[in-house]
Amino acid sequence: MKSQIPIRPELREWILTTTRDGHSVETVLKMMQDNGYDPRQSRSIVATVLNMPISALDAHAQAPKNQGRRTQHPEPPQMMIDSRTVHVGLSMESPALRVLNDFLSAEECDTLIEQARPRLQRAKTVDSAGKQQIDARRTSEGMFFTLGETPLIKRIEQRIATMLGIPADHGEGLQILHYLPGQQYEPHYDWFNPEQPGFAAVTAKGGQRIASLVMYLNTPEAGGGTAFPEVGVTVTALCGSAVYFAYDTGDTASLHAGLPVQKGEKWIATKWLRELPFQKASR
């Protein structure tokens, strides 16, 4: 169970800002303890703010089991998928992370934006009970396509399935997100926290999430990259490129944030993959 200790808004903001700026969870804990916080209290507060199991903090020094080994991670320097040459620009193992250049064509990016634009609504997150909620940490607008909803969606989903060796029906619906200047998604994990009461509900269909793919549909004039503070990596948002990362439940290395757009706008498409079939394709 997580602590019920009241968390001051300024402390919560400091934890989020410090992790977003590239400091590891371990460093944040040390800084809190150096400033007089009890070690147990510090762990509970950080786990609550970052929505992670306290057990994940205890296992932080251990190498993650990486459930993503179930996938075939893209390897450099390049591969042919769906008649496209995809170049692997960065490859690391913890988390299993790949930067994929030329994953989408400019035409595909433009079409996704135009198809999504009329259906945009304030983006939501999943709360501790497994229900959708408006969350101050996520300030973008977004929408979901159903699996195989259009020929383009079906083609992209099959491209992802071929690249990763994960059947298309293991994927959640493709989500399109739109960020304006100042909008962001603060540090978070994509895997579901098993200590939350809604865990059984969100994993009843498809099981746990095991991997994510973020595709950039345009190039912001400034800002808007995807930061992985635990490993000191920030992926630049470039039109047509993507970042893939796999994780295990409790894997702290997969902590990531959508950095604030400083100038212009940002459009992304996100695909989350499950360990089991999640849905059936539309006809």
N, C-alpha and C positions, 0 to 999 in steps of 0.2 A: 504493500500500500504506500502511496505517496503522502508526504507530510501535508497537514492542513494548515501549516504556518502561513499567516498572511504574507503575501509577497508585495512589497512596495512597487508601484508602477515604475519608479526610476530605476530600481534594481532589475526588474524584468527587462526594461529597455536596455540597460547596460549589458546584461547577459547576451541579448540578441545582437546588439551592435558589436560587442567584442568578438563573438563567434563569427559574425558576418565579415568582420575585418581580418579574419584569418587566424585567430587564436584558437587553439584546440580546447576541447572540453576539459582536458587535464589542466591546461594553463588557467582557465577560468576558475576552476576549483581551487587551485593554489593561490590565485590572487584573492579570492574570497576569504580563504583561511588566513592569509597574511594580514587581512584587514579585520580579523577578530571573529569570523564566523566559525562556528563549531563544524568539524569535518562532516558529521552525519547530517547536520542541518544544511550544509552547503550542497551535498549530494542530492538531498531531497528537493531543494529549491531548483537546482539546475535541471534535474530530471522532470520536474513539473513544467518549467518554462519551455523546455525543448520537447516536451511530450514524449519521453522515452522511459523505458523501464529502469529502475534503479539498478537492477542486476546488470544492465548494459554498462553502467559506469564501473561496476566492480570487475567486469571482464574486459575493460578497455585496453589493458596492457597485453591481452592475448590476441593472437591473430584470428580474425573472423573465419568461421567455417566456410563462408561464401556459398550460399545456396545456389548462386548463379552459375556454378560449375555444371549445372544441368543444361546450360546453354552452350552453344559454340561461339565463343567470343570472336568478333572480327579481328583479324590479325593484319599487321602491315605487310607490304606497303599499299596494296590495292586489291580489289576483288571486283568481279563482274556479277551484278545482280540486276535482273530484270532489264537487261541490255544497257545498264548504266555502269560506268566505272566509278566505284566508290573508293576514295583514298583515305586510309587511316592515318590521321595526322598526329595522334598522341595515343599511347598505349600504356596503361599501368595496371597493377594487379590488386591493390588494396586501397579502395575498392576496385573491382574489375571494371575499368573505365576505358572507353574508346571515344576519340573525337573523329567523326566521320565527315569528310569533306565531299561535297557534290552528291549528297544523299538524295536530295530533291532537285528537280529542275526549277528554273525561275518561273516557268509557266505553271507548274504544279503548285508552287507557293502562292502565286497570284490567285489561282482558282480556289484554293482552300480558303484564302482570306475572303474572297467575294461570296463564296457559298456560306461562310460562317457569319458574316457581318450582320445580316438581318435577324439573327437568332441570339445575339449576344445578351447576356444578363450578368449581374454581379457574380463573380466567381465565389464558390463556396468550398469549405473543407468538411471533413467528417469529424463529428464531435465524439466525446468519450462513450456515448451511448450508441454510436454507429449511425447517427442521423446527420443529414446535410445541414450546415449552418453558415451564416455570414461570419467571417473571421477577420479581425483587424489586421492580422498578419498578412492577409492576401488581399490586395487592393485592385486587382485587375477585373476585367469582364471576360466571360467565356461562354462556351457552349459545347455540347457533346454531339458527335455523330454516332449513329448506331453502327454496329459491325456490318461492313459491306454495304452501307447505305447508298453509295454512288459508285460508279465504275472507278473513279479516281481513288476513293477511300479503299475499295477492295484491292486495287493495284498496290497501294502503299502498304496495306496490311499484309499482303502476300510477300512484298519485298522484305518487310521486317521479319516475317516468319521464316523465309528462306535464309536470311542473313544469320539469324540467331538459332535456328533449329527448334523453334517453339511454334506449335500449331497456332494458326490465326485465331482459333476459338478460345485460346488462353488469354487473349488480350481484352482489356476494357475498351469501351468506345473511345475513339480518337477525340481528344479534347483540344479545342482551339482557344487560346488566351490572347487578350489584347491589353497591353500596358501603355499608359500615357506617361509624360514626364513626372517623376517623383513616385510612381507606382512600383511596387516590388512584391516579392514573396519572401518573408523573413526565414532564417535558418530552420529547417525541418527535415524529417525523414519521410520517405514514401512507404516504408513497411509499416504495418499496423501494430500498435503496442498491445501485446497480449495481457498486460496488466489493466487495461481499460475495460469497463463493464460491457462495452459494445463490441468487443473483439469477436465474439462468436457470431454476431449478426453480420459484421462486415466481411467475415471469411467463410460464411456458410455456403456461399456460391463462389467457387473458384479458388478457395483457400487463400493463403498469404500471397502478397506481392513478392516477386523475386527479382524484377528488373524494371528499369525505366528507360525510355528513349525520348529525349527532348529535341524537336526539330525546329530550326529557326526559319521563319517564313519571310523575314526581311532583315535588313541591317540597320539598327538604330544609329542615329548620328553620334550619340555618346551614351555609354553605360549600357545596362541591360544584360550583362553577361551572367553566366551561371557559376557561382563560387562553391568550392568544396573546401571549407575552412580547415577541416581536420587534416587534409593532405596538402594544403597550400596551393591549390590549383584553381584558376578562374578560366573558364571557357568563354571565348569571345563570341557574341551573337553575330553570325555571318549568314546571310541569306543562302539557303540550300544546304547548309551544314547541319550536323546533329551531334549530340553527345549521348552515348549509351553508358549506363552503369548498372551493375548487378549487386545484390546484397543479400545478407542473411538477416533474420530477425535479431534485433539488438546490435546490428553492425553500425558502430558509431562513425566509421570512416565514410559512410555514405551521407553524412550530414551535408546539406546543400541549400543554397539560397538563390532566388532570382533577384539579382542586384537592381537597385533603382535605375530607371531610365533617366538619364540626365538631359538628353535632348532628342527630339523626334519621338518615335513610338516604337513598340516592339510587338511582333506577332510570333507566337510559337504554337506548335502542335505537339501534344504530349501523349505518349502511349505507355500504359502500365501493363505489365505482364504478370499473370498469376501462375501458381504451381499446378493448377488443375483447369479444366475447361470452365470458362466464365459465362459464355453466351453463345447463341446460335446466330449465324449470319442471316440478314434480312433477305427476302427473295425479290 
